[in-house]
Amino acid sequence: MDLKPLQHFLSLAETLHFGRASAACHISPSTLSRSIQQLEDKLGVSLFKRDNRSVNLTSEGIKFEKYAREALVQWSAIRNELMAESKELKGEISVYCSVTASYSFLYDILRRFRHRYPSIEIKLHTGDPDSAIDLVTSGKEDIAISARPDQLPTEIRFHSIGLSPLVFIGPASGEIETPQSLNDWSRTPMILSEKGIGRKRVDRWFTAKSVKPRIYAQVAGNEAIVSMVSLGLGIGVVPQIVLDNSPLSDKVQILDIKPWLAAYDVGLCVLEKKLKSPLIQAFWELL
């Protein structure tokens, strides 16, 4: 079966950029364009609205995206089920995590998995950890490393692999003093995540103190927070594991601030229905 048209469609649906999508599919932009056009001709509808400046999914394209993801999941499941009789699993799994998690949590898991299932290819993608669960829920990634949210989606299975305290950090130079009073906190520049679990916990922390923080910057990624704090631009909040693995760890210091924030429960997450895939089940059982 030729599943490449569906893969081409999903790549363009994710990137909304012919250049990036064609590079991800290892084909030329013109080949990708022809593939999408042929798919649209077969369906009798336009899947994308495109002009010289932008590419966007049509309402039909949004519906077809769900079908395409389900079709590839079902194909992978039946292919692996039929292949299981040979007692050798083959195929690929996509895994998403932050750069820090890739070498602090994932390295040993992947090493053991690769040793046991050498014919399964791992596609590792790195990025903002706050996007991890959304990427798994949408089906764009098979497995991801994430901090467990306060409310875990019912369709997600979560396997804890470690705890990491959530800590306040300041520049090691001491040029920004640790806030003592509520007035100090309202004047101290803060460098915080744009969104995610850590940001929600910090927001609740300030609300409990009835303080409106002075936000100097909102960034994506904890590594960026460490970098900006090391430059003396403000106080930040990051998981300690990020700080422990940062090349700038000697340029920042953990501040003794109470009450402490709840630690991150770090683990792997997967859609419950994807555990029907022998490949993903094999990965999950290795944990």
Salt bridges, closest charged atoms under 4 A:
GLU14 OE2 - ARG69 NH2 3.20
GLU40 OE1 - ARG50 NH2 2.83
GLU65 OE2 - ARG69 NH2 3.00
GLU70 OE2 - LYS273 NZ 2.45
GLU92 OE2 - LYS123 NZ 3.46
ASP108 OD1 - ARG111 NH2 2.41
ASP108 OD2 - ARG112 NE 3.24
GLU141 OE2 - HIS125 ND1 2.78
ASP142 OD1 - LYS274 NZ 2.58
ASP150 OD1 - ARG201 NH2 3.34
ASP150 OD2 - ARG204 NH2 2.95
ASP184 OD1 - ARG187 NH2 2.90
ASP203 OD1 - ARG199 NE 2.96
ASP256 OD1 - LYS258 NZ 2.84
GLU272 OE2 - ARG157 NH1 3.25
